[in-house]
Amino acid sequence: MPVKRWVVGSVVVPAACVCLMLAPTIVTAQSSTNYTPPKTREGQPDLQGIWQVVNTAAWDIQDHGASLGVPAGHGVVEGNEIPYTPAARAKKQENFKNREALDPINKCFLPGVPRITYLPHPLQIVQLADRVTILHEYSRVIRFIYMNGNPHPAGHIDWYMGDSRGRWEGNTLVVDVANLNDQTWFTIIGDFHSDALHVTERWTPTAPDHIVYIATIEDRNVYTQPWKLRVDYRRQPVDEQWESAVWEGNRTADVVLGDQKK
C-alpha cells in the first residue's frame, strides 16, 4: 500500500490499514553497561534519534516457529513464560482462534503500551526539559512522557496509550505507565491484559547505536505475578520516517472477505 514521508511538523492524510508482514533483519548489538551517552543541553542522557527494533516480537513475544504470516523468532519474555491465571490462559487460547477478527490492530486501533514499542516500524525520540516525545511511524502515534514530576491524573482513565510519567535513574529513562484500557493486545496471537495493566519501562542506552528496553508488566486480573520483556533497538541512519497510516475502525482485507462469505 502507499505510504508517505513524515517529518516533524508535517501534516498528512491517513492512507489505509496496514498489515504487519515484514520484520527487520535480526542483528547482534554490541553494547556495554559502562557506556556513558552524550548529554542534551539540559544535561540529560541523550536518547534522541530514529530507532527500530531488531526482533519478531510483534508476532509473538515468546519463542515461536514459523507459520502462515508469522516469521520464526526468539522470544523477548524473561524466562519465555507469561504467568497467566488458568482462566486468562483459556481466554488467550480463545483469542488465538479468533485472532483475525479480534486483534485490535486489525481494526486499526492504537496498539497500546508496550505493543507500540516492538512493532516493526521506526520511532523517533525527541527530548525537551520537561518531556520526552516519541514519534512513531505506525499510525502517526505521538506519545508524550512527562518529566515534570507531576503524578498521574486521579482516578482510572481508559486510554489506549495510557498516561506516561518519567524520571531519570542515572542513564536510564524510567517511565511509569498507568490509566491503560483493556482494548489492546500484546501480540497478533491473542496475548492480552485487563484495564488493571500497569507498565514500568526502562530505556537504557548501552552503545552509541543501541538502546535496551525492558518493560515490567503487572495485571492482577490476568497474571499470577509480574513479568518482564526486553527488546533491543538499533539507531537508523536516516533523519526522517515513512508513514504507515491507518483509520480507526478499519479492518484487514482477510476479515472483510470473511464477513462477505457469511
C-alpha positions in Angstrom: 0.0 0.0 0.0 1.1 3.6 -0.5 3.0 5.3 2.3 4.0 8.9 2.8 7.1 10.6 4.2 6.7 12.1 7.7 8.9 14.7 9.2 8.3 16.6 12.4 5.7 19.3 11.8 4.2 17.8 8.6 0.5 17.1 8.1 -0.5 14.1 6.1 -3.8 12.3 5.3 -4.2 8.7 6.6 -4.0 6.1 3.9 -5.3 2.7 4.8 -5.0 -0.1 7.3 -1.6 -1.7 7.3 -0.9 -5.4 7.9 2.4 -6.4 9.6 4.2 -8.7 7.3 7.9 -7.9 7.3 10.4 -7.9 10.2 13.7 -6.1 10.4 16.8 -8.2 10.0 17.9 -9.6 13.4 21.4 -8.3 14.2 23.6 -8.6 17.3 24.1 -5.3 19.1 27.5 -4.8 20.8 26.9 -2.8 24.0 28.3 -2.2 27.4 26.6 -1.3 30.7 29.5 1.0 31.3 28.6 3.2 28.3 28.2 6.9 29.0 25.9 8.5 26.5 26.2 12.1 25.3 24.1 14.7 27.1 21.4 17.1 25.9 21.8 20.8 26.6 19.7 20.3 29.8 22.2 17.7 31.0 20.0 14.6 30.4 21.3 11.4 28.7 20.6 11.9 25.0 18.4 9.2 23.6 17.4 11.3 20.6 17.3 9.8 17.1 15.4 7.3 15.0 15.4 3.7 16.3 14.0 0.4 15.3 13.6 -3.0 17.0 15.6 -6.0 15.9 13.2 -8.9 16.7 10.0 -10.6 15.8 8.1 -9.7 19.0 5.3 -8.0 17.0 4.1 -11.5 16.0 4.9 -13.5 19.2 6.7 -12.4 22.4 7.6 -16.0 23.2 9.9 -18.3 21.2 8.0 -19.4 18.1 8.3 -21.3 14.9 7.2 -20.0 11.5 3.6 -20.2 10.5 1.4 -18.5 7.9 2.2 -14.8 8.1 4.4 -15.2 11.1 8.2 -15.4 10.8 10.1 -17.6 13.3 11.9 -15.9 16.1 13.2 -15.9 19.6 11.0 -14.6 22.4 11.5 -11.4 24.4 9.8 -12.5 27.6 12.1 -13.1 30.6 12.1 -16.9 31.1 10.0 -17.3 28.0 6.8 -17.8 30.1 3.8 -15.5 30.6 2.3 -16.3 34.0 -1.4 -16.3 33.0 -4.0 -17.4 35.5 -5.9 -20.6 34.4 -8.9 -18.5 33.3 -6.8 -16.0 31.4 -4.8 -18.7 29.6 -8.1 -20.1 28.4 -9.1 -16.7 27.1 -5.8 -16.3 25.4 -6.5 -19.6 23.6 -9.9 -18.3 22.5 -8.4 -15.1 21.3 -5.9 -17.1 19.2 -8.8 -19.0 17.5 -10.5 -15.7 16.6 -7.4 -13.5 16.2 -8.2 -12.2 12.7 -11.5 -10.7 13.9 -10.4 -9.7 17.4 -6.9 -8.4 17.2 -7.3 -4.6 17.8 -4.6 -3.8 15.2 -6.7 -5.5 12.5 -9.3 -2.8 13.4 -6.6 -0.1 13.2 -7.0 0.8 16.9 -4.0 2.2 18.7 -1.6 -0.6 19.7 -1.1 0.4 23.4 1.9 0.1 25.6 4.1 -1.9 25.4 3.0 -3.3 22.0 3.7 0.0 20.2 7.4 -0.3 21.3 8.1 -3.5 19.4 6.1 -3.1 16.2 8.5 -3.4 13.2 8.3 0.3 12.5 10.8 3.0 13.4 10.2 5.5 16.1 11.8 8.9 16.8 12.8 10.2 20.3 12.8 13.9 20.8 13.7 15.4 24.2 12.8 18.6 25.9 13.5 19.7 29.5 10.0 18.7 30.8 9.0 15.8 28.5 10.2 13.1 26.1 8.2 12.8 22.9 8.2 9.5 20.9 7.0 9.9 17.3 6.0 6.5 15.9 5.9 5.7 12.2 3.0 3.4 12.8 -0.3 5.3 12.5 1.3 8.6 13.3 1.2 7.8 17.0 2.7 10.5 19.2 3.4 9.6 22.8 4.3 12.2 25.5 6.3 11.1 28.6 6.0 13.9 31.2 9.2 14.6 33.1 7.9 17.4 35.4 7.3 15.3 38.5 3.6 15.5 38.4 1.6 12.4 39.3 -0.9 10.5 37.1 -4.3 12.1 36.9 -6.6 10.9 39.7 -9.0 8.0 39.1 -8.8 5.4 36.3 -8.9 6.9 32.8 -9.2 4.5 29.9 -6.6 5.5 27.4 -5.2 3.3 24.6 -1.7 4.6 25.2 -2.1 5.3 28.9 -0.5 8.1 30.8 3.3 8.2 31.0 5.3 9.8 33.8 9.1 9.6 33.5 12.2 10.2 35.6 16.0 9.6 35.2 17.8 6.9 37.1 21.4 7.5 36.0 21.5 7.0 32.2 18.1 5.1 32.3 14.8 6.7 31.4 12.2 5.1 33.7 8.6 5.5 32.7 5.6 4.7 34.8 2.6 3.9 32.5 -0.9 3.8 34.0 -4.6 4.5 33.0 -4.5 1.9 30.2 -7.7 0.5 28.8 -8.3 -3.3 28.1 -8.8 -2.9 24.4 -5.2 -3.7 23.3 -3.2 -6.9 22.9 0.5 -7.7 23.2 0.7 -9.7 20.0 -1.3 -10.9 17.0 -1.8 -14.3 18.6 -4.0 -13.1 21.4 -1.8 -12.2 24.4 -4.0 -9.8 26.3 -4.5 -7.8 29.6 -7.2 -6.1 31.5 -7.7 -2.4 32.5 -5.6 -3.1 35.6 -2.5 -3.2 33.5 0.5 -1.3 34.8 3.7 -1.0 32.9 7.1 0.2 34.1 9.5 0.9 31.2 13.3 1.3 31.4 15.1 2.8 28.3 18.9 2.4 28.7 21.4 3.4 26.0 24.3 0.9 26.1 26.2 2.0 23.0 26.0 4.9 20.5 23.6 3.0 18.3 21.9 0.7 20.8 19.1 1.1 23.4 17.9 -1.7 25.7 14.2 -1.5 26.5 12.8 -3.5 29.5 9.2 -3.4 30.5 7.8 -4.9 33.7 4.2 -6.0 33.3 1.7 -6.1 36.2 -2.0 -7.0 36.0 -3.6 -8.7 39.0 -6.7 -9.8 36.9 -4.7 -11.7 34.2 -1.3 -12.7 35.6 -0.3 -14.5 38.7 2.8 -12.4 39.1 4.7 -9.5 37.4 6.8 -10.4 34.4 9.3 -8.7 32.1 10.1 -8.4 28.4 13.2 -7.0 26.7 13.7 -5.6 23.2 16.7 -4.0 21.6 16.8 -1.0 19.4 19.3 -0.1 16.7 19.8 3.5 15.6 18.7 4.1 12.0 21.0 6.1 9.7 18.2 8.4 8.5 16.7 11.7 9.6 13.1 11.2 8.5 10.4 8.5 8.8 7.9 7.0 6.4 4.4 7.0 7.5 2.2 3.9 7.8 -1.2 5.4 8.3 -4.4 3.8 9.4 -8.0 4.7 10.0 -9.5 3.7 13.4 -12.3 1.1 12.8 -10.8 -0.2 9.5 -10.4 -4.0 9.2 -7.9 -6.0 7.2 -8.9 -7.5 3.8 -9.0 -11.0 5.3 -11.5 -10.1 7.9 -13.7 -8.2 5.4 -13.7 -11.0 3.0 -14.5 -13.4 5.8 -17.6 -11.3 6.6 -18.6 -11.2 3.0 -18.5 -15.0 2.8 -21.1 -15.4 5.7 
